[in-house]
């Protein structure tokens, strides 16, 4: 068995063992959510201003375990005043959890937190069962959901980086007589070092493959820019309803279930806006709190679609009591992608989803909350399931895209069918009037910025009106004047 197989086997879940028919496994799982004081949380994972409640964290942890078909025997939140470096938990808590695991005959304990290799090994020794931390569990989910070659490469890269620090656990049966280098080292240490080298070689190969993926995606984006269709990227917390919204807007059949991380591989489809312009809608993997940094790095090639998008639709599940905390978690992941939410307001639209799951009073309160926000930051309330509010969403996307557009009047002779087709294909036709006597066609248009040079070259007789910006700044006015003078 090579190192890659050993690394994969080291994270095999209880349900996988059951599928293989191992004796003694039940597929039962105990979920433990450690609740640390804010001051005790690791650096880089500080809680956002709104704090997620213990019940919400427990529900999410259970949802993650169910996402890989584990049978939840019991679940509990455990308050920890002072984390132990060796075990995270106190001796008393470990014994209490061990007793529950024995009574419930579980095969796996999921600890919804980040465990060091030493902590994971010590807890497994104490409880006599497999222990999986939050990172390992998310990796298991991603490994199951990845369908494309790119997705599998990304998951494997994150998995191998996760395993590098845990290789010692695979070789505890070997003798480690003493440290040192060369022939002075014990056989166990020699094997570990060999495994680490093999892992690093595999990591390097995958990184080269993903570099090629990144280059290919860059070529695809360049091709779309030449067409060009604006890209609208869907982002949001996992299970916020992004894929359901994507399917509703595009007529696609992307997997959409009430399940965490139902979507992993990115999907792109075209959507036609109210005045005829086509855009590309991109569905992406859902975000989650404490998303492993290795996963963010591995999926960077995929998430570059978000960085390059003309508009980002932040889909939020407003029926969830933790909606504000989830929004802060999404902002943190976007920040890791070098997207500052506060500075990206001009291309970000919040979509408040799942209003069909709320009573009238709650919907009215949210509507009043929307009305108090500046128009440029006002969310759009929708139900991806029923379709309520989707017309308003498409109009909001079109309005945001139109902020840098110019307005123009064009008169075409009746024989210029090619010019008419070009305008319908590349511009928003706001109105049309056909002269019954001369056959001339008068059009009022909105020309997107990507098409303005081609439009002015093709229709030099067009009458330009005003930019579709309420109060442009001086810089914007100068830029517009320069555009019109070309």
C-alpha positions as CSV (number, residue, x, y, z in Angstrom):
1,X,0.0,0.0,0.0
2,X,1.6,3.3,-1.0
3,X,1.4,6.5,1.0
4,X,-1.5,7.9,-1.0
5,X,-3.6,4.8,-0.1
6,X,-2.6,4.9,3.5
7,X,-3.5,8.7,3.7
8,X,-6.9,8.0,2.2
9,X,-7.5,5.0,4.5
10,X,-6.6,7.1,7.5
11,X,-9.7,9.3,7.0
12,X,-12.2,6.6,6.0
13,X,-15.5,7.2,7.6
14,X,-17.7,4.8,9.5
15,X,-20.2,4.6,6.7
16,X,-17.4,3.6,4.3
17,X,-16.4,0.8,6.6
18,X,-19.9,-0.4,6.8
19,X,-20.2,-0.4,3.0
20,X,-17.1,-2.5,2.9
21,X,-18.7,-5.0,5.3
22,X,-16.3,-4.8,8.2
23,X,-17.4,-6.6,11.2
24,X,-18.3,-4.7,14.4
25,X,-19.1,-1.4,12.7
26,X,-22.5,0.2,13.2
27,X,-22.2,3.4,11.3
28,X,-23.2,5.3,14.5
29,X,-21.6,8.6,15.3
30,X,-21.3,10.9,18.4
31,X,-21.1,14.6,17.6
32,X,-19.3,16.8,20.1
33,X,-19.2,20.6,19.7
34,X,-16.5,22.2,21.9
35,X,-17.6,25.7,23.0
36,X,-14.5,27.7,23.7
37,X,-14.3,31.2,25.4
38,X,-13.7,33.8,22.7
39,X,-10.3,34.6,24.1
40,X,-9.3,30.9,23.8
41,X,-10.2,30.7,20.1
42,X,-7.1,30.2,17.8
43,X,-5.8,33.3,16.1
44,X,-7.3,33.8,12.6
45,X,-10.6,32.3,13.6
46,X,-12.0,35.0,15.8
47,X,-15.7,35.0,16.0
48,X,-17.6,37.7,14.1
49,X,-19.5,40.4,16.0
50,X,-22.8,38.4,15.9
51,X,-22.1,35.2,17.8
52,X,-23.6,31.8,16.6
53,X,-25.5,30.1,19.4
54,X,-24.6,26.7,20.8
55,X,-27.8,25.2,19.3
56,X,-27.0,26.6,15.9
57,X,-23.5,25.2,16.0
58,X,-24.8,21.8,17.1
59,X,-27.4,21.7,14.3
60,X,-24.7,22.6,11.7
61,X,-22.4,19.9,13.0
62,X,-25.2,17.3,12.9
63,X,-25.9,18.5,9.3
64,X,-22.3,18.0,8.3
65,X,-22.3,14.5,9.8
66,X,-25.5,13.6,8.0
67,X,-24.0,14.9,4.7
68,X,-21.9,11.7,4.6
69,X,-24.8,9.5,5.8
70,X,-23.7,9.0,9.3
71,X,-26.2,7.7,11.9
72,X,-26.2,10.3,14.7
73,X,-26.4,8.3,18.0
74,X,-26.0,11.4,20.2
75,X,-24.9,15.0,20.0
76,X,-23.7,17.4,22.7
77,X,-22.1,20.8,23.2
78,X,-19.2,20.8,25.7
79,X,-18.1,24.1,27.3
80,X,-14.3,24.3,27.8
81,X,-12.9,27.0,30.0
82,X,-9.3,26.2,29.3
83,X,-8.3,24.0,26.4
84,X,-5.8,21.2,27.2
85,X,-2.9,21.1,24.7
86,X,-2.8,17.3,24.8
87,X,-6.5,16.5,24.6
88,X,-8.5,19.8,24.2
89,X,-11.0,18.4,26.8
90,X,-10.6,17.9,30.5
91,X,-10.2,14.5,32.0
92,X,-13.7,14.5,33.3
93,X,-15.3,15.5,30.0
94,X,-13.3,12.8,28.2
95,X,-14.5,10.1,30.5
96,X,-18.1,11.4,30.2
97,X,-17.9,11.3,26.4
98,X,-16.2,8.0,26.4
99,X,-19.0,6.5,28.5
100,X,-21.6,7.8,26.1
101,X,-19.7,6.4,23.2
102,X,-19.5,3.0,24.9
103,X,-23.2,3.0,25.8
104,X,-24.3,4.1,22.3
105,X,-21.9,1.7,20.7
106,X,-20.5,4.4,18.3
107,X,-17.7,3.8,15.8
108,X,-16.9,7.5,15.3
109,X,-16.7,10.7,17.3
110,X,-16.9,13.9,15.3
111,X,-15.4,16.9,17.2
112,X,-16.6,20.1,15.6
113,X,-13.4,22.0,15.9
114,X,-9.8,21.9,14.8
115,X,-7.8,19.2,16.5
116,X,-4.0,19.0,16.4
117,X,-2.6,15.6,15.4
118,X,-1.6,15.0,19.1
119,X,-5.1,15.8,20.4
120,X,-6.7,13.6,17.8
121,X,-4.4,10.6,18.6
122,X,-4.9,11.0,22.3
123,X,-8.6,11.2,22.1
124,X,-8.7,8.1,19.9
125,X,-6.6,6.3,22.5
126,X,-8.8,7.4,25.3
127,X,-12.1,6.5,23.6
128,X,-11.1,3.5,21.6
129,X,-12.9,4.8,18.4
130,X,-12.0,6.8,15.4
131,X,-12.0,10.6,15.9
132,X,-12.7,13.1,13.1
133,X,-12.3,16.9,13.5
134,X,-14.2,19.6,11.5
135,X,-11.5,19.8,8.8
136,X,-11.4,16.0,8.3
137,X,-15.2,15.9,8.1
138,X,-15.5,18.7,5.5
139,X,-12.8,16.9,3.5
140,X,-14.8,13.7,3.6
141,X,-17.9,15.6,2.3
142,X,-15.9,17.3,-0.5
143,X,-14.3,14.0,-1.5
144,X,-17.8,12.4,-2.0
145,X,-19.3,15.4,-3.8
146,X,-16.5,16.1,-6.3
147,X,-17.5,14.9,-9.8
148,X,-15.1,16.7,-12.2
149,X,-11.4,16.0,-12.5
150,X,-10.7,19.5,-11.3
151,X,-12.8,19.0,-8.2
152,X,-11.2,15.7,-7.3
153,X,-7.7,17.3,-7.7
154,X,-8.7,20.2,-5.5
155,X,-10.0,17.9,-2.8
156,X,-7.0,15.5,-3.0
157,X,-4.6,18.5,-2.6
158,X,-6.4,19.7,0.5
159,X,-6.5,16.1,1.8
160,X,-2.8,15.5,1.3
161,X,-1.8,18.8,3.0
162,X,-4.1,17.9,5.9
163,X,-2.4,14.4,6.2
164,X,1.2,15.6,6.1
165,X,1.1,16.6,9.7
166,X,-0.7,13.4,10.7
167,X,1.5,10.8,9.1
168,X,3.0,9.8,12.4
169,X,-0.4,8.3,13.3
170,X,-0.1,5.7,10.5
171,X,3.1,4.3,11.9
172,X,2.7,4.1,15.7
173,X,3.2,0.3,15.3
174,X,6.8,0.7,14.2
175,X,9.7,1.0,16.5
176,X,11.2,4.5,16.9
177,X,14.5,3.7,18.7
178,X,16.1,7.2,18.6
179,X,16.2,10.3,16.6
180,X,18.9,11.4,14.2
181,X,19.7,11.3,10.6
182,X,20.8,8.6,8.1
183,X,21.3,5.1,9.6
184,X,21.1,6.4,13.2
185,X,17.4,7.0,12.9
186,X,14.9,4.3,13.9
187,X,13.0,2.4,11.3
188,X,9.7,4.2,12.1
189,X,11.2,7.6,11.6
190,X,12.8,6.5,8.3
191,X,9.4,5.3,7.0
192,X,7.7,8.5,8.1
193,X,10.2,10.6,6.2
194,X,9.8,8.5,3.1
195,X,6.1,8.9,3.3
196,X,6.4,12.6,3.7
197,X,8.6,12.8,0.6
198,X,6.0,10.8,-1.4
199,X,3.2,13.0,-0.1
200,X,5.1,16.2,-1.1
201,X,5.9,14.8,-4.6
202,X,2.2,14.0,-5.1
203,X,1.2,17.5,-3.8
204,X,3.7,19.1,-6.2
205,X,2.2,17.1,-9.1
206,X,-1.4,18.1,-8.2
207,X,-0.3,21.8,-7.8
208,X,1.1,21.7,-11.3
209,X,-2.1,20.2,-12.7
210,X,-4.1,22.8,-10.9
211,X,-1.9,25.5,-12.4
212,X,-2.8,24.2,-15.8
213,X,-6.5,24.3,-14.7
214,X,-6.0,27.9,-13.6
215,X,-4.4,28.7,-17.0
216,X,-7.3,27.0,-18.9
217,X,-9.9,28.9,-16.9
218,X,-8.0,32.1,-17.6
219,X,-8.3,31.4,-21.3
220,X,-12.0,30.7,-21.0
221,X,-12.5,34.0,-19.2
222,X,-10.6,35.8,-21.9
223,X,-12.8,34.1,-24.5
224,X,-15.9,35.2,-22.6
225,X,-14.6,38.8,-22.4
226,X,-14.3,38.8,-26.2
227,X,-17.9,37.7,-26.6
228,X,-18.4,39.3,-24.0
229,X,-21.0,38.3,-21.5
230,X,-20.9,39.7,-18.0
231,X,-20.4,37.0,-15.3
232,X,-22.7,37.0,-12.3
233,X,-21.4,34.8,-9.5
234,X,-23.5,33.3,-6.8
235,X,-21.9,33.1,-3.3
236,X,-23.3,32.3,0.1
237,X,-23.3,30.1,3.1
238,X,-23.8,26.4,2.4
239,X,-27.5,25.4,2.0
240,X,-28.6,29.1,1.5
241,X,-30.4,28.1,-1.7
242,X,-27.9,29.1,-4.3
243,X,-28.4,26.0,-6.5
244,X,-32.2,26.3,-6.3
245,X,-32.0,29.9,-7.3
246,X,-29.5,29.0,-10.1
247,X,-31.9,26.3,-11.4
248,X,-34.9,28.7,-11.2
249,X,-33.1,31.4,-13.2
250,X,-31.4,29.2,-15.8
251,X,-33.7,26.2,-16.1
252,X,-30.7,24.0,-15.3
253,X,-30.9,20.8,-13.2
254,X,-27.9,21.3,-10.8
255,X,-28.2,19.2,-7.7
256,X,-30.2,21.2,-5.2
257,X,-31.1,19.6,-1.9
258,X,-31.6,20.6,1.8
259,X,-28.1,19.4,2.4
260,X,-24.8,21.0,3.4
261,X,-22.4,21.2,0.4
262,X,-24.9,19.8,-2.1
263,X,-23.0,21.7,-4.8
264,X,-19.2,21.4,-5.2
265,X,-18.3,21.6,-8.8
266,X,-18.9,25.0,-10.4
267,X,-21.6,25.4,-13.1
268,X,-22.1,28.2,-15.6
269,X,-25.3,29.0,-17.6
270,X,-26.5,31.9,-19.6
271,X,-29.5,34.0,-18.4
272,X,-31.4,36.6,-20.4
273,X,-32.2,39.9,-18.5
274,X,-35.5,41.8,-19.0
275,X,-34.3,43.9,-21.9
276,X,-32.6,41.1,-23.7
277,X,-29.0,41.3,-22.6
278,X,-27.4,37.9,-21.8
279,X,-25.2,37.2,-18.8
280,X,-23.4,34.2,-17.5
281,X,-24.6,32.9,-14.1
282,X,-22.0,31.0,-12.1
283,X,-22.9,28.7,-9.2
284,X,-20.1,28.1,-6.7
285,X,-19.4,25.9,-3.7
286,X,-21.0,27.1,-0.5
287,X,-19.0,28.7,2.2
288,X,-19.0,27.7,5.9
289,X,-17.5,29.0,9.1
290,X,-14.0,27.9,9.8
291,X,-13.6,26.7,6.3
292,X,-10.2,24.9,6.2
293,X,-7.5,27.2,4.8
294,X,-6.2,24.3,2.7
295,X,-9.6,24.0,1.0
296,X,-9.7,27.7,0.3
297,X,-6.3,27.5,-1.3
298,X,-7.1,24.3,-3.2
299,X,-10.4,25.8,-4.6
300,X,-8.8,29.1,-5.5
301,X,-8.8,28.3,-9.2
302,X,-12.6,27.7,-9.1
303,X,-13.3,30.7,-6.9
304,X,-11.4,33.0,-9.2
305,X,-14.7,33.1,-11.1
306,X,-16.0,35.1,-8.1
307,X,-13.0,37.5,-8.2
308,X,-13.5,38.2,-11.9
309,X,-17.3,38.5,-11.7
310,X,-19.0,41.8,-12.8
311,X,-21.6,41.2,-10.0
312,X,-21.6,39.0,-7.0
313,X,-25.0,37.8,-5.7
314,X,-24.7,37.0,-2.0
315,X,-27.5,34.6,-1.3
316,X,-28.6,34.5,2.3
317,X,-31.1,32.2,4.1
318,X,-33.0,34.7,6.0
319,X,-35.2,32.1,7.6
320,X,-32.1,30.9,9.6
321,X,-31.7,32.6,13.0
322,X,-28.0,32.7,12.4
323,X,-28.3,34.6,9.0
324,X,-26.2,37.6,10.2
325,X,-23.5,35.3,11.6
326,X,-23.4,33.4,8.3
327,X,-23.1,36.6,6.4
328,X,-20.0,37.5,8.4
329,X,-18.5,34.1,7.7
330,X,-19.1,34.6,4.0
331,X,-17.4,38.0,4.2
332,X,-14.4,36.3,5.9
333,X,-14.0,33.8,3.1
334,X,-14.4,36.5,0.4
335,X,-11.7,38.4,2.3
336,X,-9.4,35.3,2.0
337,X,-10.0,35.5,-1.8
338,X,-8.8,39.2,-1.7
339,X,-12.4,40.5,-2.1
340,X,-13.2,43.2,0.5
341,X,-17.0,43.2,0.9
342,X,-17.0,46.8,2.1
343,X,-15.1,48.0,-1.0
344,X,-17.0,45.7,-3.4
345,X,-20.5,47.1,-2.7
346,X,-20.8,48.5,-6.2
347,X,-20.7,45.0,-7.6
348,X,-22.4,43.1,-4.7
349,X,-26.2,42.5,-4.4
350,X,-27.6,40.7,-1.3
351,X,-30.3,38.2,-2.1
352,X,-32.5,37.5,0.9
353,X,-33.8,34.1,0.1
354,X,-36.4,31.6,1.6
355,X,-39.1,34.2,2.4
356,X,-41.6,31.4,1.7
357,X,-40.5,29.8,5.0
358,X,-41.3,32.9,7.0
359,X,-44.6,34.2,8.4
360,X,-46.0,37.5,7.2
361,X,-44.8,39.5,10.2
362,X,-41.2,38.4,9.6
363,X,-41.4,39.2,5.9
364,X,-42.8,42.7,6.7
365,X,-40.1,43.3,9.2
366,X,-37.4,42.4,6.7
367,X,-39.0,44.5,4.0
368,X,-39.0,47.5,6.4
369,X,-35.3,46.8,7.2
370,X,-34.6,46.8,3.4
371,X,-36.3,50.1,3.0
372,X,-34.1,51.8,5.5
373,X,-30.9,50.9,3.6
374,X,-29.4,53.1,0.9
375,X,-30.7,52.2,-2.5
376,X,-27.3,51.1,-3.7
377,X,-27.1,48.6,-0.8
378,X,-30.7,47.5,-0.7
379,X,-31.2,43.7,-0.8
380,X,-33.7,41.9,-3.0
381,X,-36.1,39.6,-1.2
382,X,-36.9,36.3,-3.1
383,X,-38.0,32.8,-2.8
384,X,-36.1,30.5,-5.1
385,X,-38.6,27.8,-4.6
386,X,-41.8,29.7,-5.5
387,X,-40.1,32.3,-7.8
388,X,-41.3,35.3,-5.8
389,X,-39.1,38.3,-6.3
390,X,-37.1,36.9,-9.2
391,X,-38.3,39.6,-11.6
392,X,-37.1,42.2,-9.2
393,X,-33.7,40.4,-8.9
394,X,-33.2,40.3,-12.6
395,X,-34.1,44.0,-12.8
396,X,-31.6,44.8,-10.0
397,X,-28.9,42.9,-11.9
398,X,-29.7,44.8,-15.1
399,X,-29.7,48.2,-13.3
400,X,-26.4,47.5,-11.6
401,X,-24.8,46.4,-14.9
402,X,-26.3,49.6,-16.6
403,X,-24.5,52.0,-14.3
404,X,-21.6,52.3,-16.7
405,X,-23.7,52.0,-19.8
406,X,-24.5,54.9,-22.2
407,X,-27.9,55.6,-23.8
408,X,-28.2,56.2,-27.5
409,X,-30.9,56.7,-30.2
410,X,-30.2,54.9,-33.5
411,X,-32.2,55.1,-36.8
412,X,-31.6,52.2,-39.2
413,X,-32.7,51.8,-42.8
414,X,-35.1,48.9,-43.4
415,X,-32.5,46.9,-45.3
416,X,-29.9,46.9,-42.5
417,X,-31.0,43.6,-41.0
418,X,-27.5,42.8,-39.9
419,X,-27.2,46.0,-37.9
420,X,-30.5,45.4,-36.3
421,X,-29.5,41.9,-35.3
422,X,-26.2,43.2,-33.9
423,X,-28.0,45.8,-31.7
424,X,-30.4,43.2,-30.3
425,X,-27.6,40.8,-29.6
426,X,-25.2,43.2,-27.9
427,X,-27.3,46.0,-26.5
428,X,-30.5,46.5,-24.4
429,X,-33.3,47.7,-26.7
430,X,-35.4,49.9,-24.5
431,X,-37.9,50.9,-27.2
432,X,-38.5,50.5,-31.0
433,X,-40.6,52.4,-33.5
434,X,-41.1,51.4,-37.1
435,X,-42.0,54.1,-39.6
436,X,-44.8,52.8,-41.8
437,X,-44.0,55.1,-44.6
438,X,-40.2,54.9,-45.0
439,X,-39.6,51.6,-43.2
440,X,-37.0,53.2,-41.0
441,X,-36.5,51.7,-37.6
442,X,-35.9,54.0,-34.6
443,X,-34.4,52.4,-31.5
444,X,-33.6,53.6,-28.0
445,X,-30.7,51.6,-26.7
446,X,-28.6,51.0,-23.6
447,X,-25.0,50.1,-24.6
448,X,-22.9,48.2,-22.1
449,X,-19.3,49.4,-21.5
450,X,-17.8,46.3,-23.2
451,X,-19.6,47.2,-26.4
452,X,-19.3,50.9,-26.6
453,X,-16.2,51.0,-28.8
454,X,-17.7,48.6,-31.3
455,X,-21.1,50.4,-31.2
456,X,-19.5,53.9,-31.9
457,X,-17.5,52.4,-34.8
458,X,-20.4,50.6,-36.3
459,X,-23.1,53.3,-35.9
460,X,-21.3,56.7,-36.1
461,X,-24.6,58.5,-36.7
462,X,-26.0,57.4,-33.3
463,X,-27.3,60.1,-31.0
464,X,-25.7,59.7,-27.6
465,X,-27.8,60.7,-24.6
466,X,-26.6,60.5,-21.0
467,X,-24.9,57.9,-18.8
468,X,-27.2,55.9,-16.6
469,X,-25.7,57.2,-13.3
470,X,-27.8,59.5,-11.1
471,X,-25.1,61.8,-9.9
472,X,-21.7,61.0,-11.5
473,X,-18.6,62.2,-9.8
474,X,-16.3,64.6,-11.6
475,X,-14.0,61.7,-12.6
476,X,-16.9,59.8,-14.0
477,X,-18.1,62.8,-16.0
478,X,-14.6,63.4,-17.5
479,X,-14.4,59.7,-18.4
480,X,-17.8,59.8,-20.1
481,X,-16.9,62.9,-22.0
482,X,-13.7,61.2,-23.2
483,X,-15.7,58.2,-24.3
484,X,-18.3,60.3,-26.2
485,X,-15.5,62.2,-28.0
486,X,-13.9,59.1,-29.4
